[in-house]
Amino acid sequence: MRSLCLFRSSLIGATVLLLSFVVNAQEVRHEIHFPDLPGYQTLKCDFHMHTVFSDGNVWPTVRVEEAWRQGLDAIAITDHLEYQPKSSDLPTNHNRPYELAKPAADACSLILIRGSEITRDTPPGHFNGIFLSDSRPLDTPEFFDAVKAANDQNAFVFWNHQGWKGEEKGRWMEVHTTLFEASMFQGMEVDNNNSYFPTAHRWCLEKGLTLLGNSDIHSPDLIVENRSDHHRTMTLVFAAERTAESIHEALRDRRTVVWGQGHLIGRQEHLEPLFDAAVSVTQPIVRMGKQVTLQIRNQCEAEIVLDRSAGNGPQSIKLSPCATTLVTFRTPDSETPLELHYTASNLLIAPETGLPVTLTTEASSTDL
C-alpha cells in the first residue's frame, strides 16, 4: 500500500512537472511596433534567408518559428540555387524549403513567399527572385537565363548586398544596364544583415528601384525580441492588405522603408508620413516665462535622433522607442510660437541626408 501511495505521489509529481514544462514551453510573439500609414498597413518583412537546403544551418520550419516569435508578418526563404554544399547529405530540391515551411507558416498566420537566390560570381552579383511559382527553372547555366526565368513567373527580382566584396566588384556594369533597361530587376538591398550600402541607396533613388533590407541569416537566430539597439534587419512594406499579393504590389510600387542598424532608410514620401504617424507633441505644454517643458511621444520601435536645424529647442533630442520623452528648453521670450525645426538624422532619405521635420503644438498651453 505504501509503495502504491509512493507510486501515485511520484506519478502526480511527474504529471505536474510535465504540465509545468508544457506551459513554460509556450511560444511568445514579440510585436514590432511601427504605425500604419494612411490607406496602408505597415508589414514587417524579411525577404532573404537560408536553411540547410543550401548553406544555412537550420531546418525551414525553424525560420518560420523565429520570424513569428520576433513579430514579422512575412518572410521569403531564399536558398542558393547553385551553391549546394550539403548536397551529398541532403539531395538538391529547390522547392522543398517552401513546401516544408508552408504548413508551419499557415498554422501561425505568417505569410510565406517562395523564393531563391541566383548565386553567381560578383560581378554581376547575387540576385533574389521572390513570389516564384517554381524555383527549378532558375537553375540554369547562364545568369541572364536565370533572371529571365524568374521574370517569366512574374517574380520580384532584386540585387543583393551590392558592395559586399567592395565597390569595385559591386560596380554597375553593362549586364546591370541590360537587366535594368529590360525591367528584369526591380530593387536592391540597401542594408544586408549589418551592412549598409550607400551606393545601392543612391542607385535606388536615381533609377527608381525599390529599397530593401534583409537579414540574410544562415545560423539560428537567437534574437528573442527586436529592440532599437539590437534588431533584425527588415523591410517595412506599406501594403493595402495583409496578403502576399498586396506585398507584391507594394514592392513593385516602391512602398518600403528599411530598418537596419538603428536607421530607417527610405524615400521622403514614405519616411515623412511614417514620422508624422509615430511622433507627436502631447498636451499640456508647460511654460514658465521663457522656459518651456513639453512631452514628445514616439510610437515606433526605432529610436529617433533629432538634430536642431533652426530656431528654438535643444541642440539634440533622442526619442526613445515606444516611449514619451520630456524636453525642457528656453525660448527668447514667453510669446515665441512653439515650432521646432529638426533633422531626423537616423531617418535617411538619401546617403548622409536625414529627414527634415517640424514639431508643432496646439495653440493652448499651461503658463505657470
N, C-alpha and C positions, 0 to 999 in steps of 0.2 A: 504493500500500500504506500509505504514511504517512497519507494522507488517510482511508483506511478505518479505521486504528487510532484516529485522532483522532475520527472519527465514532462508533466503538464506545465510546471513552472518554467522549465527550460524552453518548451515549445512556445509558451506565451511570450517569454522574453525575446526569443528569436523572431517571432512574428512582429512584435513591437519594433524591434531593431530594423527589420526588413521594411516595415511601413514607414519608419522614420527615414530610411535611406531613399525610398521612392519619393517621399515628399520633398526631401532635400535635393533630389536629383532633378527636380523640375527646372526646365529651361526658362530663363527670364530674358525678355526682349527690352533693350535699352533704346528708346526712341531718340531719333536725331531731330532736333527742333530747328526748322527753317520755315518762315511763314510762306503761305501761298501768295501768288501774285494775282491781280485781278483777272478772272477768267481762266486761271490755270492752277493746277495742283503742283506743288514742289516735290518731286520724287527723287529719292536718294539712290544713285545707281553706280555700279562698278562693272565696266564692260571689258575687263582684261584680267584673266586669272588662269592658273594652270593646276592640273591634277596629275596623278600617276600615269595618265594616258599620254603624257609627254614627259616633261622634266620636273613636274610638281611632285610633292611628297604626301598628298592626301587623296583619299577616295572622293569622287564627285559629290556624294551626299554631304561630306564634311563642309564643302564650300557653301552649300545651302544652309547648313546649321550655323556656320559662322556669320553669314550675311544676315540671317533672320535675327540672331542674337544681338548683332550690332546695329539693328534698326534700318537696314537697307530695304528698299522696295523692289529693286530689280537687279539682276546680275546676268552676265554672259560668261560662260566657261569657254575659254578660247585656247585650247591646247594647240601646240605646234603641229602643223601638218607634216613637215619634212624632218623635224628633229624628234626622233623616237628612241631615246637612249634605253628605254626599258622594254623594247620590242621582243627581246629574247625571253622575257618572263611574262609579258603582257602583250598579246598579239595586237597589231595596229588595227584600230577600229575607230575612225574619226567621228562617227555619230554616237558612239557608245557613252561618252561622258554625259551628253544631254539626256539620253534615254535612261540612264541610271539616276540622274539627279531630278528628273521631271516629277516623278511621284512625290518625292520629298518636298519639292518646291510647291506643288499643288496643295499638299497637306497643310502647309503653313502660310498659304496665300502670298508666296514670294513669286514675282514674275521672273521666269527663267527664259532666256533668249539663247537660241542656238548660235554658236559662233566658232570660228577657227582663226588661228594666226598663220598667215603666209610668211614663212621664215626663210628668207634668202639672205645673201651677203649684204653688208652695209658698206657702200651704197648697193642697191637702191633703198635697203632698209626693210623692216618688218611692217606688215600691214594686217590689221584685223578686219575680218568680214563678219558682221553680226546680222541677225534676222535671216539667217540661211534656212533653206528647207532641206538641204543635203550637203554635208561637208565634203563628200568624196570627190566631186568633180573639180575641187580646188587643188587636189593633189596631182599636179601635172608638172612636167619638167620645166616649162617656160614660165617665168614670172608673170609676163603680161597675160598669158592664157589663164593663170590662176586668178588674177584680179578680174579678168573678164568673166570667168565662171561665176564669181561672186556677184558681179553686177547683173549677170543674166538671171539671177534669182532675186533681183531687186534688193540685194543686201545693202547695208550701210557700211562703207569701207573707210577706214581711217589709218593714217600713218602713225606708227607707234614710236615713242621715245626717240625723236629725230636726232638729238645731239648726244646719244648715249656713248658713242665712240668718238666724240669730238666734232667740232664744227666742220672740219674739212670733209670727213666722211659723211657727215649729215647735210652736206650742201644740196641745194636744189639743182637737179640735173635735167638733162633732156628727157629722160624717161618720166620724170615727175611732170614736166610740162605736157608730155604726150597724154599721160593719165588725166591730168587736171583739165586740159582742154577738151577731153572726151567725157568729162564729168564722171570719171571712173573711181575717184576717191573724193569724199565729202567732208573729211575732218582730219584733225591732228591732235595727238596728245600734247598738251602744253605742260602737263605735270604727270610724271610716272613714278609711282611709289614716293620717294622723297627727292625727286629731281625735277626742277623747274627748267623749262626750255624757252627762254625769251625769244629766240629766233622763230620757233614754231608759233609762239604767241603772236609775233609781228606778222608772220605769213598768214595766219588765220584771219587777222583783221584786214590785211591788204587784199587777200584773194577770196574773201567771203566763205571761209571754211568754218566748220563747227569746232568749238573748243571743247576738248575732253580731258579729264583727269581720272586715272585709274590706278589700282593698287599693283597690278602685275604680280600678284602674290604667288609664290611657289611653295613655301613652307607652311605649316599650320599657323593660323592667325591667332595669336594669343591675346589680342585686344579684346577686352570684355565690353567696354563702353567707350564710344568715341567722345573725346574731350578736345577742347580748343588747342591744348598744348600737346596732345598725343592722339592722333586720329588717323583713320584710314583715308587715303586719297580717294576722292569720289567725284562724280559729276552730278550736279543738281540739274534735273531736267524739268522744265516747265511744260507740263502735259495737260491737255484738255481733260483727260480721264486717266484713271489708274489702270491702264491696259498696255500690253506690248505694242499694239497698233498706234496708240497715242504717243508712246515714247518714240517710235519710229518716225512719226510725223514731226514731232518736236525736234528731233535731231536733224532732220532734213531742213527744218526751218531755222536752225541755229539757235534755238531757245535753251541755252545752257549757261551755267556758271560752274567753275571748277573750285572745289575746296581742297586745298593742298598746302601742307606745311604752315597752317595758320593764315593762309591767304585765301581770299575769294577773288577769282580771276574770271573776267567776263567782259562782254560788251557793255557800254554805258547804258544802253537801252534796257538791259536786264539788271545790272547792278543797282541802278538808281531806284527802281521800284522795290527791289529786294531790301535795300537800306531803308527806304521810307516805310515799308511794312514792318521792319524789325525794330527801328529806333524811334522813340518818341520822348518828348519832354512832358513829364506829368505835373499835374497841379497838386498843391499850390506852389507858386513861385514866391519865395520869401525875399523881401528887400528890406535892408536895414541901412537907410541912407544910400551910400554908394556901393554897399556890399550886397551881393546877390547870391542866394543859395537856391539851386534847383536840382531836380532829380531827373536823370536820363535813364530810360528803360531800354534794355537790349533784349529782344525776344528771339534771338537766334543762337545757334550753338558756337558760333565763332566769336572770339574776342575782336573788338573793333577798335583800331587805333586812330585817333583823330589828332591832326596837327593843325594849329590855327593858321589860316591863310590871310586873314584880315580882321580888323575890328577888335571887338571885346572878347573876353573869355580867357581861360587858362591856355598856356602855350601848347600843352598836350593833354589829351584825355584818353584814358583807356577804359572802354566799356566792357566789363566782364560779361561772359556769355550767360544768357538766361538769367539776368540779374538787373538790379537797379543801382546806378552809381550816383552818389551825392557829390555835387560840384559846387564849390564856392569861389567867387572871384569878385573883383572890384570893377566898377564902371566909372567913366569920367564924371558922371553926375547921376542923380537919382531918377532922372527922367529919360535916360537913354533907352531906346527900344531894345528888347532882348532878341536880337537876331545875330546868331553866331555863325561865322563863316569858317569852315574847316575843310581839310582834305583827309579823307579816309585812306590813310597811306597803305594799308594792307588789303584794300579793295582795288585791284589793279584793272584799269580799263585799257591799259597798254603797258609794255615793259617800262618799269620805273615811273609809272604815272598812276597816282591814286585818284579816287573818285572825289570830285568836288561836291560838298554837301553844305546845306544851310539848316541850322536848327532854329526853329521859330517857336514861339509860345503864344498861348492865348493872351488876349489883352488884359485879362484880370490877373492880379497878383495880390499878395498879402504884404502890407507895409507894417513894419514894427518900429 
